[in-house]
Amino acid sequence: MKKIVFTLMWIVFIQTPLTAEAGKIRVVTTTEDLAAITNAVGGDGVQVDFIARGAQDAHFIDAKPSHMLKLSRADLFVQIGLGLEVGWAPSLLMGARNAKIQRGEKGYVNASEGIELLEIPTDKIDRSAGDVHAEGNPHYWLDPMNGQQIANNIAAGLIRIDPAGKESYEQNLKQFSEKLDRAITGWKRKMEPFKGEKVVTYHNSWAYFLQRFSLEAAAYIEPKPGIPPSSAHLAQVIRQIQGEGLRVIIVEPYFDGKVSRFVARKTGAKVVLLQPSVSSGTGIEDYFQLFDHLIATLADGLKK
């Protein structure tokens, strides 16, 4: 098996350019969200690649030799952390054999540092609890206020490995922060009419987003994160939606839409498909476009 893996790596290796663009820092991120923020902070000084596309569930990515090669050449590695990538990132880092981007080294960035985390478990966790993360809910990028801290962490990483670029990175960070502040004001204004609204979500991905915009998850299609719903659970959710007059079911594109549509037919609620990450394949090119999409789509779904 090892011989097969290294053979595949060698095939990819000889077909891939060996060097980054002249003078640029090579960065690999686990997600497109992190790549978008890194591009904003790094500007012309970075060449950024990512592993998980925005249209994929980042919990479940197949580790490939091509991913290891990306990491083997990286100057900086940035990940969401909190166990989101635990099923694949550690094996890729090990296979890359790149000492400078390992945990604890200058070229490693955990983007969750300094984030005020939600839903940190207080009880013992086992498999019966579903896909619960011991360090807290990892979907923190869905609060745009956290985008500022993510950018701070990435800028600090870039400056560690490229002190000569400090002034440029800090200027880019300042521009990103100011633009984000203005955008958040506008997004909050658009969501103000729906303050206090209760929604149903398929997976527990939206805690940070809902808290920022004063919304509430009243029920989940999954009984526990990552566990498919039983008929009994769906019946309970249907009764709750009918009893409380809930009007919106939020679903990510990569989850089974049949179940949500079934619940919607039974209750009259509306399924609202929200893309939870930057996804160039769907036309959402950066962090600002992501929230433009989320706010516009959800606001339209919540209109009476």
Backbone as a ProteinNet text record, in pm:
[ID]
protein_1_A
[PRIMARY]
MKKIVFTLMWIVFIQTPLTAEAGKIRVVTTTEDLAAITNAVGGDGVQVDFIARGAQDAHFIDAKPSHMLKLSRADLFVQIGLGLEVGWAPSLLMGARNAKIQRGEKGYVNASEGIELLEIPTDKIDRSAGDVHAEGNPHYWLDPMNGQQIANNIAAGLIRIDPAGKESYEQNLKQFSEKLDRAITGWKRKMEPFKGEKVVTYHNSWAYFLQRFSLEAAAYIEPKPGIPPSSAHLAQVIRQIQGEGLRVIIVEPYFDGKVSRFVARKTGAKVVLLQPSVSSGTGIEDYFQLFDHLIATLADGLKK
[TERTIARY]
82.7	0	86.5	195.1	283.3	346.4	386.1	446.8	348.4	222.9	121	103.5	93.7	75.2	191.4	314.7	430.2	444.3	400.8	400.5	304.1	184.9	86.7	137.1	202.3	257.3	363	444.7	548.6	489.2	382.6	317.1	263.6	196.3	144.3	258.9	365.9	479.9	541.1	563.4	630.6	539.1	407.6	314.1	278.2	336.8	300.6	420	400.3	511.9	578.9	711.6	787.3	791.7	779	800.8	677.8	665.2	560.6	603.2	508.7	545.3	656.7	746	867.8	835.6	898.4	888.4	761.8	670.6	544.6	549.6	478.1	465.7	358.4	392.6	296.4	214.8	82.3	-8.3	-107.7	-130.6	-236.4	-332.8	-461.3	-565	-654.1	-722.7	-811.1	-940.1	-986.8	-1115.5	-1104	-1205.1	-1209.5	-1232.7	-1303.2	-1322.5	-1187.5	-1104.4	-972.5	-886.3	-900	-823.5	-863.2	-992.8	-1040.6	-986.3	-988.9	-938.1	-786.9	-717.6	-572.6	-536.2	-610.7	-585.7	-604.7	-706.7	-732.4	-618.6	-567.9	-462.7	-325	-301.9	-171.1	-150.1	-259.6	-248	-155.5	-74.1	17.8	134.7	146.3	260.8	240.5	120.9	93.3	40.3	63.4	1.2	-75.6	-208.2	-293.4	-361.4	-361.6	-435.9	-515.8	-616.2	-700	-728.3	-781.5	-807.7	-957.6	-1040.2	-1184.4	-1256.1	-1326.6	-1406.9	-1527	-1574.5	-1685.2	-1813.1	-1828.8	-1949.3	-1939.7	-1827.4	-1809.4	-1830.3	-1869.2	-1874.6	-1732.2	-1674.2	-1533	-1505.3	-1609.2	-1587.2	-1533.1	-1575.1	-1549.4	-1481.2	-1350.1	-1269.6	-1177	-1168.1	-1076.8	-934.5	-845.1	-704.9	-640.6	-581	-522.9	-373.6	-297.9	-156.1	-134.4	-225.6	-211	-220.5	-302.1	-310.8	-178.8	-119.9	8.5	116.3	113.6	212.8	196.3	72.2	48.8	112.3	87	137.7	289.2	345.6	490.3	565.9	500.5	565.3	520.7	430.1	372.1	469.2	459.8	530.9	442.2	309.9	213.6	92.6	43.8	-75.6	-176.3	-300.9	-405.9	-525	-573	-689.9	-793.2	-918.1	-1028.2	-1003.8	-962.6	-938	-1064.8	-1056.6	-1168.8	-1222.4	-1136.6	-1176.3	-1252.4	-1273.3	-1349.1	-1279.2	-1146.8	-1070.3	-998.5	-1041.1	-966.9	-961	-1056.7	-1060.3	-960.6	-899.2	-809.9	-686.5	-694.3	-579.5	-456.2	-469.5	-349.6	-274.2	-346.6	-278.8	-210.6	-270.7	-207.3	-80	-85.5	34	146	110.2	211.7	272.2	185.8	233.7	313.5	287.3	358.3	505.3	535.7	673.9	737.3	658.2	703.9	709.3	827.8	841.8	794	805.7	779.5	630.6	540	397.3	327.6	403.6	342.6	293.7	199.2	143.5	255.8	249.3	349	464.3	473.8	580.9	533.8	627.3	595.8	499	502.4	419.8	284.1	241.9	111.6	18.9	-103.4	-202.7	-332.7	-374.9	-508.7	-595.8	-684.4	-761.3	-860	-882.8	-980.7	-922.7	-792.3	-732	-793.4	-834	-891.5	-1039.9	-1101.9	-1246.3	-1323.9	-1431.5	-1521.1	-1611	-1580.4	-1643.5	-1778.1	-1866.3	-1998.3	-2007.4	-2095.6	-2133.1	-2014.1	-1933.6	-1826.7	-1890.7	-1877.2	-1945.4	-1896.3	-1988.8	-1953.3	-1964.8	-2034.3	-2049	-1950.4	-1933.8	-1848.7	-1905.2	-1815.8	-1857.5	-1827.9	-1928.3	-1903.9	-1978.7	-1970.7	-2027.4	-2179.1	-2243.5	-2389.2	-2433.4	-2341.1	-2373.8	-2369.5	-2326.2	-2315.5	-2184.5	-2184.8	-2064	-2047.5	-2023.8	-2005.2	-1855.2	-1815.6	-1674.2	-1636.6	-1534.3	-1496.9	-1453.8	-1401	-1350.2	-1453.3	-1568.8	-1671.4	-1717.2	-1825.7	-1880.4	-1778.3	-1737.3	-1629.4	-1673.3	-1801.3	-1849.8	-1844.5	-1738.3	-1729	-1713.3	-1666.8	-1651.1	-1785.3	-1896.9	-2028.4	-2081.4	-2003.3	-2025.6	-1925	-1970.8	-1875.1	-1783.4	-1827.5	-1739.6	-1614.9	-1628.9	-1514.1	-1417.4	-1464.9	-1375.3	-1258.4	-1281.3	-1172.8	-1062.3	-1099.9	-999.4	-929.7	-1004.6	-942.8	-835.3	-868	-772.1	-651.7	-675.1	-563.8	-468.9	-526.6	-444.4	-362.7	-424.1	-353.6	-242.9	-273.4	-170.4	-51.6	-79.3	29.4	115.2	51.4	126.2	212.8	158.7	235.7	356.1	335.1	444.5	552.5	512	611.9	709	655.5	742.7	797.3	740.9	786.6	788.6	880	885	902.1	966.5	988.3	857.5	755.8	627.2	531.1	576.6	488	404.9	467.4	394.8	281.1	309.7	207.5	92.6	124.7	20.8	-65.9	-3.3	-78.8	-169.5	-123.6	-207.4	-325.5	-300	-408.9	-509.9	-458.5	-545.7	-634	-577.2	-653	-764.8	-734.3	-835.6	-946.3	-907.8	-1006.6	-1097.3	-1038.7	-1115.1	-1214.2	-1170.2	-1258.3	-1373.7	-1344.2	-1449.5	-1547.2	-1493.9	-1579.9	-1671.1	-1618.8	-1700.9	-1819.6	-1792	-1899.3	-2001.8	-1952.2	-2042.9	-2131.8	-2075.7	-2154.1	-2267.6	-2240	-2344.9	-2460.6	-2427.9	-2532.7	-2606.7	-2535	-2599.6	-2694.7	-2651.6	-2736.5	-2862.3	-2845.8	-2962.3	-3063.9	-3016.7	-3108.1	-3178.7	-3113.7	-3173.6	-3255.1	-3251.2	-3321	-3470.2	-3540	-3684.5	-3716.4	-3616.8	-3641.9	-3584.1	-3546.4	-3488.5	-3582.4	-3527.7	-3606	-3675.3	-3666.2	-3730.5	-3667.8	-3751.6	-3704.8	-3704.4	-3600.2	-3588.8	-3556.3	-3567.3	-3524.7	-3400.4	-3300.6	-3184.7	-3164.6	-3105.5	-3080.3	-2970.6	-2856	-2739.3	-2709.2	-2642.6	-2611.7	-2487.6	-2503.4	-2392.9	-2404.8	-2520.7	-2552.6	-2556.2	-2500.9	-2509.9	-2449.2	-2332.9	-2265.6	-2341.1	-2385.1	-2459.8	-2589.1	-2663.2	-2791.6	-2774.2	-2672.5	-2649.2	-2615.5	-2531.1	-2491.7	-2611	-2705.8	-2818	-2947.4	-2933.7	-3046.5	-3159.7	-3122.2	-3217.8	-3197.1	-3285.5	-3277.4	-3308.6	-3229.4	-3260.3	-3355	-3480.2	-3581.2	-3579.4	-3531.4	-3530.4	-3428.8	-3388	-3291.9	-3351	-3331	-3375.9	-3298	-3167	-3087.7	-3116.6	-3141.4	-3163.8	-3038.3	-2923.4	-2792.7	-2702.4	-2600.6	-2517.5	-2460.5	-2486.1	-2431.4	-2512.2	-2621.9	-2704.7	-2833.6	-2861.7	-2982.9	-3109	-3210.9	-3333.4	-3416.4	-3475.8	-3570.8	-3709.6	-3800	-3938.7	-3999.9	-3968.2	-4022.8	-3971.2	-3843.2	-3787.4	-3850.7	-3865.6	-3926.9	-4070.4	-4142	-4279.1	-4280.4	-4183.4	-4173.4	-4141.7	-4047.1	-4011.7	-4132.3	-4206.1	-4324.1	-4427.3	-4449.3	-4544.2	-4495.3	-4365.5	-4312	-4325.6	-4294.7	-4306.3	-4450.9	-4544.6	-4686.3	-4732.3	-4685	-4728.5	-4673.9	-4550.3	-4486.5	-4493.4	-4548	-4559.2	-4425.2	-4330.4	-4197.5	-4207.8	-4133.6	-4157.1	-4040.3	-3921.9	-3803	-3723	-3678	-3586.2	-3457.5	-3347.9	-3218.9	-3144	-3099.6	-3029	-2907.2	-2794.1	-2675.7	-2689.7	-2627.3	-2644.4	-2599	-2502.8	-2449.4	-2525.9	-2630.5	-2713.3	-2833.6	-2892.3	-3004.8	-3126.1	-3160.1	-3271.4	-3407.6	-3412.6	-3541.9	-3611.7	-3535.8	-3595	-3651.4	-3573.5	-3619.5	-3741.5	-3742	-3858.4	-3982	-3962.7	-4074.3	-4135	-4049.2	-4096.4	-4167.3	-4112.1	-4173.1	-4312.1	-4327.7	-4460.7	-4562.6	-4517.5	-4608.5	-4647.7	-4566.8	-4586.8	-4615.4	-4582.1	-4595.6	-4476.1	-4374.6	-4252.8	-4177.3	-4085.2	-4008.9	-3865.7	-3815.6	-3674.9	-3590.6	-3492.8	-3401.3	-3262.2	-3211.2	-3080.5	-2973.5	-2887.1	-2780.8	-2644.8	-2560.7	-2423.1	-2340.5	-2284.1	-2221.5	-2076.6	-2022	-1880.7	-1860	-1751.5	-1705.9	-1693.6	-1745.2	-1747.2	-1739.8	-1618.2	-1600.8	-1681.3	-1703.9	-1781.4	-1927.1	-1977	-2116.4	-2125.8	-2013.6	-2013.6	-1990.8	-1968.3	-1939.3	-1787.9	-1727.1	-1582.7	-1505.6	-1569.6	-1495.7	-1586.7	-1528.6	-1598.4	-1716.8	-1704.7	-1812.5	-1928.9	-1896.8	-2002.4	-2075.7	-2003.6	-2068.7	-2181.3	-2155.6	-2259	-2363.5	-2325.9	-2428.1	-2529.8	-2478.8	-2566.2	-2651.8	-2588.6	-2661.4	-2771.6	-2738.5	-2834.8	-2949.9	-2917.5	-3022.7	-3114.3	-3055.8	-3136.3	-3224.2	-3166.6	-3245.5	-3351.3	-3317.2	-3416.3	-3535.1	-3506.7	-3615.2	-3702.4	-3637.6	-3712.3	-3796.5	-3753.9	-3824.6	-3937.5	-3941.9	-4047.9	-4183.6	-4278.4	-4413	-4489.7
-121.1	0	126.7	124.7	241.6	265.8	154.9	169	231.8	191.7	247.2	396.5	435.5	576.2	661	615.6	693.9	698.1	591.2	593	698.4	703.7	804.1	944.8	960.9	1092.3	1134.4	1040.1	1072.2	1111.8	1042.8	1077.2	1219.9	1253.4	1389.5	1489.4	1451.1	1538.4	1582.8	1487.5	1521.9	1598.7	1599.7	1672.5	1808.9	1845.6	1968.1	2062.8	2193.4	2287.8	2279.8	2292	2271.9	2395.8	2513.6	2634.5	2723.4	2800.2	2900.8	3016.5	3105.3	3224.2	3296.9	3355.8	3415.4	3508.6	3481.6	3568.6	3554.6	3467.1	3455.3	3344.4	3367.9	3268.2	3168.1	3040.6	2937.4	2897.4	2917.5	2887.3	2780.6	2682.5	2584.3	2592.6	2605.2	2609.1	2486.2	2453.1	2337	2368.6	2493.1	2527.4	2650.2	2667.5	2785.6	2913.6	2905.7	3024.4	3079.5	2990.3	3031.6	3080.8	3017.7	3061.8	3203.7	3233	3365.8	3472.6	3444.6	3542.8	3555.9	3444.6	3450.2	3534.8	3520	3603.1	3750.9	3782.2	3921.6	3979.1	3900.1	3947.6	3941.6	3836.1	3818.5	3901.7	3931.4	4013.5	3951.8	4037	3992.8	3910.7	3903.1	3833.7	3684.4	3633.2	3492.5	3420.7	3292.1	3201.8	3099.4	3099.9	3024.7	2908.3	2793.7	2676.8	2622.6	2540	2483.8	2338.3	2267.6	2124.8	2097.7	2144	2117.6	2228.9	2192.1	2290.3	2331.5	2452.1	2503.5	2423.9	2354.3	2274.7	2136.9	2107.4	1979.2	1996	1886.9	1883.5	1861.2	1962.2	1956	1853.1	1797.5	1688.5	1564.5	1547.9	1421	1446.5	1452	1472.2	1351.7	1300.4	1189.3	1243.4	1195.3	1236.2	1176.5	1260.9	1217.1	1250.5	1174.2	1208.1	1350.8	1399.7	1536.6	1638.9	1609.4	1698.4	1698.4	1580	1571.2	1650.9	1646.5	1721.1	1871.3	1917.7	2059.6	2098.6	2016	2046.4	2030.2	1940.3	1919.6	2043.1	2128.1	2247	2375.3	2364.1	2483.1	2549.5	2682.1	2759.8	2782.6	2781.6	2806.7	2716.5	2657.9	2574.1	2633.2	2651.1	2712.2	2617.5	2588.2	2501	2560.1	2513.6	2557.1	2511	2385.4	2331	2283.3	2263.1	2216.2	2081.1	2003.6	1870.6	1863.7	1977	1973.3	1885.7	1896.7	1823.2	1701.6	1656.2	1551.3	1420.3	1397.3	1272.5	1265.6	1379.8	1377.6	1467.9	1580.5	1671.9	1610.9	1541.5	1484.7	1387.9	1304.5	1208.8	1280.1	1388.4	1464.9	1533.5	1590.3	1654.7	1553.8	1437.3	1334.2	1290.3	1267.9	1223.1	1327.9	1455.8	1563.8	1571.4	1529.3	1532.2	1671.3	1770.3	1909.7	1961	1963.6	1995.4	2136	2229.2	2369.1	2402.4	2311.1	2341.7	2250.9	2178.3	2091.6	2174.6	2118.4	2187.4	2234.6	2359.5	2416.3	2485.1	2468.1	2532.2	2667.1	2746.7	2881.1	2880.4	2773.7	2768.3	2704.5	2690.7	2630.2	2735.4	2744.8	2838.6	2764	2769	2723.8	2848.5	2862.4	2985.2	3009.6	2910.3	2925.7	2995.7	3020.2	3082.9	3220.3	3243.7	3372.3	3386	3283.5	3288.1	3252.7	3325.1	3290.6	3176.6	3056.1	2935.9	2908.4	2848	2809.7	2658.2	2615.2	2473.9	2384.8	2428.8	2342.7	2241.3	2112	2011.1	2011.6	1992.6	1982.5	1839.5	1755.2	1614.3	1528.8	1406	1311.6	1283.9	1280	1258.6	1115.9	1050.7	921	917.6	807.8	799.6	817.4	788.7	802.8	948.3	1041.8	1184.4	1236.9	1153.1	1197.9	1270.3	1354.2	1425.8	1553.3	1535.2	1647.7	1673.7	1799.2	1835.5	1875.8	1810.6	1829	1970.5	2043	2178.2	2287	2248.6	2346.5	2335.5	2404.3	2403.5	2465	2392.1	2441.5	2532.5	2566	2643.8	2795.1	2835.8	2973.6	3077.7	3039.6	3137.8	3192.7	3128	3173.3	3288.1	3335.8	3466.1	3561.3	3658.7	3745.3	3823.2	3845.8	3911	3826.7	3694.9	3607	3611.6	3661	3677.6	3768	3863.3	3952.7	3877.6	3791.1	3715.4	3613	3552.1	3460.1	3533.9	3652.8	3732.9	3770.2	3804	3835.8	3716.6	3597.8	3477.1	3447.8	3465.9	3440.8	3543.9	3669.4	3773.9	3745.1	3701.4	3668.7	3555.3	3455.1	3345	3390.2	3474.2	3524.3	3606.1	3687.3	3770.6	3684.9	3575.8	3486.5	3430.9	3391.4	3326.9	3425.6	3545.3	3646.3	3783.8	3807.1	3935.9	4054.8	4033.3	4143.7	4195.1	4110.4	4151.7	4207.6	4230.1	4270.9	4393.7	4496.8	4620.6	4598	4519.5	4491.4	4410.3	4308.2	4224.9	4306	4391.2	4472.1	4572.4	4626.7	4719.3	4646.5	4528.5	4448.5	4408.9	4373.9	4337.1	4454.8	4573.2	4692.8	4717.4	4704.1	4724.8	4620.4	4494.8	4388.1	4416.6	4457.7	4482.3	4596.3	4702.4	4817.3	4781.1	4706.6	4662.8	4569.9	4482.1	4388	4462	4561.4	4639.7	4704.4	4763.4	4827.9	4725.6	4611.5	4508.4	4452.5	4428.4	4373.2	4467.5	4596.9	4695	4680	4663.9	4647.4	4515.7	4407.6	4276.9	4276.1	4336.2	4340.3	4423.6	4529.8	4613	4534.2	4454.1	4374.9	4265.6	4216.2	4109	4161	4288.5	4346.7	4313.7	4314.3	4283.9	4142.2	4053.6	3914	3877.3	3976.9	3954.1	3870.1	3764.2	3677.5	3562.5	3557.5	3449.2	3314.6	3211.6	3075.2	2999.5	2920	2841.7	2697.4	2611.2	2472	2456.7	2384	2356.4	2205.3	2164.7	2021.7	1976.5	2040.8	2007	2126	2101.6	2210.5	2287.6	2352	2428.1	2577.9	2624	2765.4	2842.4	2783.8	2847.7	2988	3004.8	3135.2	3236.5	3192.9	3281.8	3327.8	3234.5	3268.7	3361	3335.8	3422.7	3564.2	3577.9	3711.7	3792.2	3724.3	3797.5	3779.4	3741.3	3737.7	3647	3530.1	3426.6	3306.6	3208.5	3093.4	2964.6	2861.2	2727.7	2659.6	2640.5	2580.3	2428.4	2373.9	2228.6	2192.1	2065.3	2013.8	1889.4	1877.5	1757.2	1635.7	1650.6	1544.6	1541.8	1425.3	1419.9	1455.5	1417.3	1454.6	1477.1	1562.3	1594.1	1470.2	1458.7	1348	1220.4	1217.8	1097.5	1116.9	1029.6	1044.4	1038.5	1112.7	1115.3	988.6	944	832.8	886.6	797.8	837.9	905.8	851.9	909.7	1051.9	1073.1	1207.9	1304.1	1261.8	1349.1	1384.1	1287.6	1315.2	1421.3	1413	1512	1651	1656.4	1784.6	1843.9	1760.2	1806.9	1866.5	1797.6	1850.2	1984.1	1994.8	2120	2234.4	2207.9	2311.6	2359.8	2264.8	2301.3	2377.2	2329.8	2392.4	2532.4	2556.3	2686.5	2776.9	2724.9	2806.7	2840.8	2749.3	2773.1	2771.8	2862.1	2883.4	2846.7	2825.2	2805	2685.9	2602	2491.3	2519.1	2540.2	2570.7	2440.8	2424.3	2303	2340.3	2273.8	2289.2	2201.8	2239.8	2166.3	2021	1987.7	1851.8	1756.8	1802.8	1713.5	1664.7	1555.4	1493.9	1587.1	1639.7	1733	1666.4	1534.3	1465.1	1472.6	1452.8	1453.8	1591.5	1694.2	1830.7	1866.9	1825.3	1853.8	1778.9	1657.6	1581.7	1657.7	1705.9	1781.9	1909	1973.7	2096.4	2070.1	1960.3	1927.7	1901.9	1840.1	1806.9	1929.2	2033.4	2146.1	2278.4	2288.9	2417.3	2508.4	2461.2	2540	2544	2637.4	2655.3	2606.7	2525	2484	2596	2643.3	2747.4	2686.8	2679.5	2619.8	2726.5	2708.7	2805.1	2739.9	2803.6	2759.2	2808.5	2719	2762.6	2806.1	2802.9	2837.1	2909.8	2985.2	3039.2	2922.6	2939.8	2830	2887.9	2894.9	2954.9	2879.9	2750.1	2671.6	2711.2	2780.2	2826.2	2977.6	3041.6	3185.5	3269.4	3205.2	3278.6	3282.9	3393.4	3399.8	3441.1	3511.6	3559	3564	3603.1	3601.8	3698.4	3808.6	3907.4	3857.5	3795.3	3737.9	3624.9	3551.6	3445.6	3503	3609.6	3665	3743.6	3801.1	3860.5	3753.4	3634.6	3522.9	3478	3457.9	3407.1	3503.7	3631	3730.3	3746.2	3760.1	3781.3	3659.8	3539.2	3418.4	3392.4	3406.2	3380.4	3486.8	3612.4	3719.9	3697	3652.1	3623.8	3508.1	3407	3293.7	3328.9	3426.5	3463.6	3563.9	3621.7	3719.1	3652.7	3718.3	3662.1	3678.2
0	0	0	81.7	85.6	-51.2	-119.2	-251.5	-350.2	-341.4	-431.1	-406.5	-277	-241.8	-292.7	-269.1	-311	-462.6	-531	-677	-728.8	-668.7	-708.4	-679.4	-565	-530.7	-633	-676.2	-771.5	-906.4	-948.9	-1074.4	-1070	-959.6	-944.4	-937.1	-867.3	-846.5	-979	-1071.6	-1196.2	-1290.9	-1259	-1344	-1286	-1172.6	-1101.7	-1096.8	-1119.4	-1110.1	-973.8	-972.9	-849.7	-761.9	-819.6	-741.8	-742.1	-635.2	-633.2	-723.3	-752	-828	-754.2	-831	-774.2	-658.7	-545.3	-429.4	-347.6	-386.6	-315.1	-210.1	-99.7	6	-35.9	-30.4	-68.6	54.5	46.3	157.6	113.4	199.7	177.3	295.2	264.4	368.1	353.4	460.3	452.2	377.9	382.6	322.1	232.9	148.4	61.4	140.7	252.7	336.9	382.1	433.9	481	365.5	249.6	132.5	92.8	96.9	58.9	153.2	282.6	379.7	366.9	341.6	323.4	201.5	93.9	-24	6.6	87.7	122.8	206.6	301.6	390.9	323.3	247.1	184.7	60.5	-10.5	-129.6	-233.3	-293.4	-398.3	-344.8	-212.8	-154.6	-135.5	-168.6	-140.2	-263.1	-265.7	-361.9	-279.5	-290.8	-199.2	-271.3	-206.5	-253.3	-135	-162.8	-56.5	-87.1	12.5	-2.6	-19	72.2	66.8	-8.9	-113.7	-186.2	-101.5	-124.4	-44.7	-58.4	-170.4	-192.1	-128.2	-61.9	5.9	155.9	221.7	367.2	417.8	480.3	520	628.7	689.3	784	712.4	586.3	517.1	383	386.3	265.9	249.7	129.5	103.3	90.2	176.3	170.1	45	-37.9	-164.1	-170	-248.5	-266.7	-316.5	-400.6	-450.8	-338.4	-236.5	-121.2	-43.1	-27.1	43.1	-29.7	-161.8	-238	-218.7	-217.5	-189.1	-56.3	44.3	178	186.3	108.8	114	67.1	-11.9	-66.7	2	98.7	161.1	258.4	263	365.1	487	462.6	569.8	547.9	657.1	655	751.5	704.5	786.8	791.6	913.5	924.8	1019.9	1003.5	1090.1	1232.8	1250	1383.5	1451.1	1581.1	1663.7	1617.8	1552.3	1510.7	1380.2	1312.9	1187.4	1083.9	1075.5	974.5	1031.9	1149.8	1220.4	1141.9	1053.6	978.6	864.6	829.9	712.8	722.5	791.4	795.3	863.4	977.9	1040.4	950.1	876.8	788.8	673	623.2	515.8	565	684.2	740	761.4	809.1	830	696.5	597.7	468	394	422.2	352.8	393.6	516.7	567.3	554.5	586.9	582	725.2	782.2	924.8	959.1	866.4	901.4	915	869.9	882.1	982.7	1061.7	1162.5	1280.6	1355.1	1472.3	1564.9	1605.8	1694.3	1623.7	1491.9	1415.9	1360.3	1310.2	1262.4	1143.9	1066	947.2	967.2	1091.9	1122.9	1184.2	1133	1187.1	1216.1	1341.3	1379.6	1382.2	1284.9	1268.8	1381.9	1467.8	1576.5	1699	1701.3	1819.6	1844.6	1968.3	2005.5	1978.3	1917.7	1890	2016.8	2042.5	2154	2107.6	2153.2	2101	2166.9	2089.8	2137.8	2153.3	2240.2	2255.5	2290.6	2384.5	2435.3	2529.9	2501.2	2583.5	2728.6	2818.7	2960.7	3011.1	2934.8	2972.3	2894.6	2939.5	2869.6	2730.6	2630.8	2492.9	2451.2	2388.6	2326.1	2193.6	2122.2	1988.4	1987.3	2100.2	2105.3	2093.4	2119.9	2112.3	1970	1875	1736.7	1712.9	1611.1	1570.3	1652.4	1781.5	1872.9	1888.2	1881.4	1887.6	2030.1	2082.1	2222.7	2255.2	2156.7	2182	2154.2	2101.3	2070.5	1926.6	1894.5	1759.3	1663.4	1555.9	1469.9	1356.1	1346.2	1231.9	1260.3	1325	1375.1	1264.1	1144.8	1036.8	990.8	1031.1	989.7	1074.7	1168.1	1230.4	1166.3	1088.5	1018.9	1113.1	1236.9	1333.1	1359.5	1350.5	1370.4	1252.5	1138.1	1025	1057.5	1147.1	1187.8	1260.4	1354.8	1430.1	1340.9	1249.7	1154.7	1075	1026.8	950.2	1035.6	1163	1253.6	1266.9	1282.1	1298.6	1173.5	1057.7	932.6	912.3	941.3	928.2	1019	1142.3	1235.6	1180.7	1118.8	1060.2	944.5	858.4	745.3	792.3	892.8	943.9	1009.9	1075	1136.4	1032.8	917.2	819.3	715.7	712	616.1	681.9	777.1	847.7	753.7	641.2	547.9	488.2	486.9	431.5	533.4	656.1	765.8	732.5	679.7	652.7	553	450	348.8	408	486.2	545.8	642.1	719.7	815.6	744.3	632.8	556.2	494.7	439.7	383.2	490.8	609.5	721.4	761.1	765	800.3	699	570.8	467.1	476.2	500.6	515.9	635.6	746.2	869.4	851.3	788.5	767.8	674.8	569.8	477.9	548.8	634.4	706.8	804	874	967.1	894.9	779.8	702.8	655.4	610.7	559.5	670	787.2	898.4	936.3	935.3	964.2	866.5	739.5	638.8	652.8	679.7	694.8	815.1	925.6	1045.1	1019.9	944.1	911.9	829.6	736.1	651.7	730.9	836.5	915.6	1033.4	1059.2	1174	1175.6	1060.7	1064.3	1112.2	1112.7	1147.2	1284.4	1359.4	1491.3	1577.8	1639.3	1725.6	1653.8	1521.9	1446.1	1481.8	1483.7	1506.6	1374	1354.5	1231.5	1266.6	1167.1	1178.1	1091	1138.5	1054.5	1043.5	933.4	915.9	1011.7	1006.1	1087.6	1178.2	1287.5	1380.8	1334.1	1216.9	1158	1182.6	1227.8	1215.5	1347	1452.9	1585	1585.4	1525.9	1526.8	1440.7	1325.1	1235.4	1301	1356.2	1416.4	1536.3	1617.1	1732.7	1688.1	1586.3	1540.4	1492.5	1427.3	1368.7	1447.1	1575.5	1669.9	1623.1	1570.2	1533.5	1624.6	1613.7	1704.1	1629.8	1654.7	1602.1	1699.6	1656	1743.5	1736.4	1623.9	1605.5	1498.3	1500.3	1402.9	1336.5	1205.1	1134.7	1184.8	1203.5	1264.7	1415.1	1473.8	1618.4	1697.1	1643.3	1694.9	1575.4	1588.5	1472.3	1404.7	1274.7	1197.7	1202.6	1278.4	1290.2	1210.7	1113.1	1031.5	1117.5	1079.3	1160.4	1144.5	1252.9	1250.7	1217.5	1188	1161.6	1284.1	1401.8	1525.2	1545.9	1518.6	1535.5	1435.4	1310.9	1211.2	1249.4	1303.4	1347	1456.8	1546.4	1654.1	1598.6	1503.4	1441.9	1368.3	1297.6	1225	1321.3	1432.4	1531.2	1586.5	1610.5	1665.8	1565.5	1439.9	1336.9	1327	1327.9	1319.5	1443.4	1560.5	1685.5	1704.8	1658.8	1680.3	1557.9	1449.6	1328.8	1266.6	1274.1	1216.8	1065	999.7	857.4	767.5	823.5	740.3	789.7	694.9	722.7	645.8	716.5	653.3	626.1	502.3	462	378.9	403.6	320.2	196.3	84.9	-41.4	-36.4	51.2	51.4	143.1	210.8	290.3	208.5	253.2	183.1	184.7	68.7	61.6	66.3	43.1	40	174.9	281.8	415.5	448	418.2	446.8	363.9	238.5	153.6	202.2	255.2	311.8	430	519.6	636	589.6	488.3	437	381.3	308.6	252.5	362.9	470	579.2	661.9	658.8	750.6	681.6	553.6	486.2	506.2	577.5	593.1	460.4	448.5	326.1	346.6	252.5	256.2	196.3	272.1	225.6	215.2	93.2	68.2	84.7	184.8	211.8	190.3	110.1	90.4	209.1	292.1	416.9	405	284.5	267	135.4	130.3	2.8	-94.3	-214.4	-311.2	-451.3	-505	-637	-742.6	-720.5	-814.9	-823.2	-720	-720.2	-735.5	-765.2	-787.1	-662.9	-547.7	-423.8	-409.3	-449.2	-467.5	-342.6	-249.7	-132.4	-10	102.7	231.4	231.2	160.9	157.3	71.7	-38.9	-122.1	-50.3	35.5	113.8	197.7	271.6	359.5	281.6	168.3	81.3	41.9	5.4	-31.3	87.4	202.9	319.3	362.5	371.1	418.7	319.8	191.2	91.5	81.7	82.3	65.6	186.2	306.1	426.4	447.6	423.8	438.5	344.9	224.1	129	180.2	240.4	292.8	413.6	491.1	613	589.6	473.7	446.1	453.3	514.4	528.9	399
[MASK]
++++++++++++++++++++++++++++++++++++++++++++++++++++++++++++++++++++++++++++++++++++++++++++++++++++++++++++++++++++++++++++++++++++++++++++++++++++++++++++++++++++++++++++++++++++++++++++++++++++++++++++++++++++++++++++++++++++++++++++++++++++++++++++++++++++++++++++++++++++++++++++++++++++++++++++++++

